[in-house]
Amino acid sequence: MNTFIIYMVKAAFYLIAFYLVYFILLSRDTSYVRNRAFILFSIALSFILPYFTLQTIRPMNIQLFGRLLSEVFVSATSDNTARSGRIGSSVNLLQIIYSVYISGAVILLLKLAADLLNLFVLIARKKDRGSRIIKFNGFNTSGFSAMGYIFINTRLNPEESDEIIKHEQNHLRQNHFIDIIFIETIKAFQWFNPAVYLFNISLRAIHEYQADQGCLMSGIPVVNYQSLLLSQVFKSGTFNLTNSFSNPSLIKQRMIMMTKKPTSSFANMKLLLVVPVTGVVFLAISAYKEIPEPSQLRPDPIPVSITASSVNLPEPAKAASEGSKPTENKVVKSNEKTPPLTPPPPPPPLQISGSVTEEKSAINTETAEDITPFVAVEEMPLFPGGDAELLKFIAENTAYPEMAKTNNIQGRVIVRFCVTEKGAVNRISILKGVDPELDAEALRVVNTLPTFKPGRQGGKEVPVWYMVPITFTLR
């Protein structure tokens, strides 16, 4: 789900960039074949380029520590009568967005199918054997073309019918109907993107320009053709999937383009500007990898020792208040003062016993990694059952420490951890702490997380940073 949404957002950025190029540089030219090819090719390219990313390097923003999960609330009463864990209200936000998107796409695809079905029914009821011209009445349009057929209103006189048939034959010869099916399908998947609607308008306009140009080149006087066009201006089309002769929204622009001086072939050089625009968008949405920060900005995780019966942490100098801000990649500090130039002794390895497996213990004793974790990748790690199950697991397995309840201590703990390229959890540390008891409980729960499906970047499994806020409250 996350990957699909990211893919569609990337495609939307490409569509917007390509439409801006078309509107600024090409839309006023009379090179209709070139403009039509540009629109179709750029739309197709917008759905191909998101599959490719360039892994570039940039310094890590100190505020960006990894993917932030929704908040988990752990509450209890000071008299031990009740405790509960619940997940923040934003846990289903992504599911809601995805559901809204899918609903919009399904509605538009059903509308497309209904329009096609209506055309099939009309063709089956009205067509004459051996003829591609279908006569109809009752629709507020003079004529249109679709599916290889020309539809002409019976109210037209023979002269008007002949000229409109010539116009619609130009649509059929150039397979404009296929373009319309293509753009309507893209609209269904990019319905949230205004660029796709603008592309739709532009593509339909080019269809009319090409059909008008074909009629004028066949010998129809410009004045007579324009008079026929104006006589049908208030008769709008009835089908969204058709090329309608009397589309009122394009009348003025069609009149202008009929008499406009042809664009020189030298104007095609403007297409070269597509390359840098594509490059800028490509770099803007590529994946970035962190550069390790200096030790003063990226301190090692706080050493802890966890057993089945007790939890021991270095004695803090001062418990951080609930509203304190994380200014460094740790909050729990030691009272011990070390000389400025003397590095502290290496911390003891993290030891876990009881319900935590030996394999998990071995994973967390690693102190060096060959690969720096990503903060975001094309395919984020997947917890069994999704993020909702991950937060549910944390909420159900977090216990409010008895000492913290006795001392009326509550607050928000932010834990960071890494999901490795094998799906295991390691590099667990406190970004924002409150109290040794609460901090240790948050660390303990994260240490018990089961194996994820690893994240992937460029087709390879990679480690990814995660953050989860756990709020302890007393009632």
C-alpha positions, -999 to +999 in steps of 0.1 A: +000+000+000+027+025+010+047+016-022+017+021-044+009+055-029+045+067-033+045+055-069+014+074-077+027+106-060+059+103-080+039+099-113+019+130-103+050+151-100+062+140-134+028+148-150+028+183-135+064+190-147+056+177-182+024+197-185+042+229-175+067+223-203+038+217-227+018+247-216+047+272-216+066+260-247+044+241-270+007+248-266+006+278-289+024+260-318+006+246-348+028+215-349-001+193-339+015+159-346+045+169-324+022+182-296+000+151-296+031+128-295+046+149-267+014+146-245+010+109-251+047+101-246+051+123-215+021+107-198+034+072-205+069+083-193+054+097-161+044+061-151+077+046-162+102+069-145+090+063-109+104+028-112+139+043-114+156+061-085+191+075-080+207+068-047+225+101-039+241+112-007+232+142+015+240+151+051+213+139+075+190+165+089+193+162+127+155+164+130+149+135+107+156+103+127+136+078+107+100+069+099+077+081+127+050+057+137+017+068+152+017+073+190+011+045+214-006+054+247-001+033+278-023+043+308-028+030+343-042+040+376-020+047+406-039+022+427-032-007+402-069-012+394-066-010+357-041-005+328-046-002+291-027+004+259-041+021+229-029+035+196-031+072+186-060+082+164-037+088+133-029+051+130-054+046+102-048+078+084-028+061+056-056+035+053-082+063+050-062+080+023-057+048+004-094+040+007-104+074-006-080+071-035-092+036-044-129+047-042-122+076-066-104+054-091-131+027-090-158+053-096-141+068-126-133+033-140-170+023-137-180+056-154-156+048-183-170+013-186-206+027-185-198+052-213-183+024-234-213+002-228-237+030-239-217+034-272-218-003-278-256-003-273-261+027-296-239+011-323-257-022-320-292-006-323-285+020-350-258+007-374-266-003-409-248-033-424-218-022-444-219+015-432-198+033-407-223+062-404-250+060-378-280+084-378-295+094-345-318+120-330-325+133-296-290+142-286-278+178-282-249+174-306-246+177-344-222+148-347-193+129-331-171+099-338-161+069-317-151+032-321-146+036-358-181+050-364-195+084-373-227+096-356-247+122-374-278+140-362-309+136-385-318+173-381-288+184-402-293+193-439-272+173-464-246+200-469-239+203-431-238+165-428-212+162-455-188+187-439-192+173-404-187+137-418-154+149-433-144+164-400-152+132-381-135+110-407-103+129-399-107+118-362-111+082-373-081+082-396-058+094-369-072+071-342-081+098-318-106+076-300-077+055-287-061+086-272-093+094-254-096+059-239-059+062-228-063+096-211-096+086-195-079+056-180-050+077-167-076+101-152-091+072-132-057+065-115-046+102-112-080+117-104-064+138-076-039+154-099-050+186-118-023+181-144-041+151-159-073+171-164-053+198-181-036+173-203-071+159-212-083+193-223-051+199-243-052+165-260-089+169-271-081+204-284-052+190-306-077+164-319-100+191-331-071+212-346-060+182-366-095+174-378-101+211-387-067+212-406-077+181-426-110+197-436-094+230-447-067+211-467-094+192-485-106+225-501-134+237-478-133+275-476-122+288-442-152+312-440-178+285-448-162+261-423-161+287-395-198+296-402-208+259-399-188+256-367-205+287-352-239+274-361-234+244-340-217+262-310-245+258-285-250+221-292-228+203-267-216+167-268-234+139-251-206+113-246-174+120-227-155+095-248-162+110-282-147+137-304-176+161-308-177+185-338-195+213-318-175+212-286-183+248-274-153+251-250-129+249-280-147+271-306-127+303-300-093+286-299-101+265-330-110+297-349-076+312-339-056+281-348-073+279-383-058+312-393-025+310-374+008+310-393+024+275-393+051+269-367+086+266-381+105+233-377+132+251-357+106+254-329+111+217-323+144+225-306+123+235-276+118+199-269+154+197-257+143+216-225+124+184-215+157+167-206+168+191-178+132+193-165+130+155-163+164+154-146+154+179-119+122+160-111+142+127-112+167+140-087+140+157-065+122+124-059+152+101-058+160+083-025+186+098-003+209+080+021+222+094+053+258+105+059+269+096+094+271+126+116+300+135+139+300+117+172+288+148+191+257+148+169+252+110+166+261+096+201+261+058+206+229+043+220+226+043+258+240+010+272+214-010+291+212-044+307+178-061+307+170-094+325+138-112+333+137-100+369+152-065+368+161-035+347+193-015+353+201+018+338+228+044+345+215+068+372+203+099+354+213+134+364+178+147+360+146+132+347+135+151+315+101+167+318+073+157+296+075+188+274+113+187+270+127+189+234+152+164+220+182+184+211+205+154+206+201+118+197+197+109+234+180+122+265+189+099+294+223+111+307+248+099+332+260+118+363+296+107+356+318+134+342+345+124+318+375+145+307+367+164+275+394+147+255+391+112+270+366+088+254+344+068+277+351+031+281+332+008+258+297+000+271+288-036+281+268-056+255+230-055+257+219-086+275+184-100+272+171-131+289+137-146+298+112-144+269+136-128+245+154-153+223+192-158+221+191-148+185+176-114+193+203-110+220+230-117+194+215-092+170+216-064+196+252-070+206+263-057+173+281-024+176+292-018+141+273-020+108+286-019+073+255-002+059+242+031+072+204+027+076+180+047+054+153+070+067+130+063+037+131+037+009+110+027-020+095-003-001+094+003+036+098-027+060+065-045+067+055-058+101+034-089+100-001-075+095+010-040+088+016-009+109-016-012+127-006-046+141+029-033+150+014-005+171-011-030+186+017-053+195+036-025+213+004-013+231-006-047+243+029-057+255+039-025+273+035-026+311+034+005+332+064+001+356+053-002+393+079+022+405+068+049+380+032+045+391+042+048+428+061+080+421+034+093+398+058+096+368+044+099+334+055+113+300+063+106+264+092+084+254+104+083+218+123+051+208+143+047+177+153+014+162+166-001+130+149-028+109+179-046+094+182-060+058+172-093+073+141-079+091+155-081+126+154-052+151+186-036+164+203-003+173+176+005+198+180+038+216+161+066+233+156+098+214+136+115+241+134+100+276+113+107+307+125+084+335+148+054+337+118+031+345+097+043+316+127+044+292+137+009+301+101-004+296+100+012+261+134-004+252+122-038+265+091-038+244+109-028+212+134-055+219+106-081+217+094-071+183+092-101+159+109-101+125+098-077+098+097-081+061+128-061+051+127-028+033+140-026-002+158+001-022+168-003-058+157-039-056+180-047-027+172-053+010+184-024+032+182-014+068+157+014+077+153+036+108+120+037+127+107+058+156+078+052+178+064+075+206+051+057+237+031+079+260+027+068+296-003+083+315-018+079+349-055+082+357 
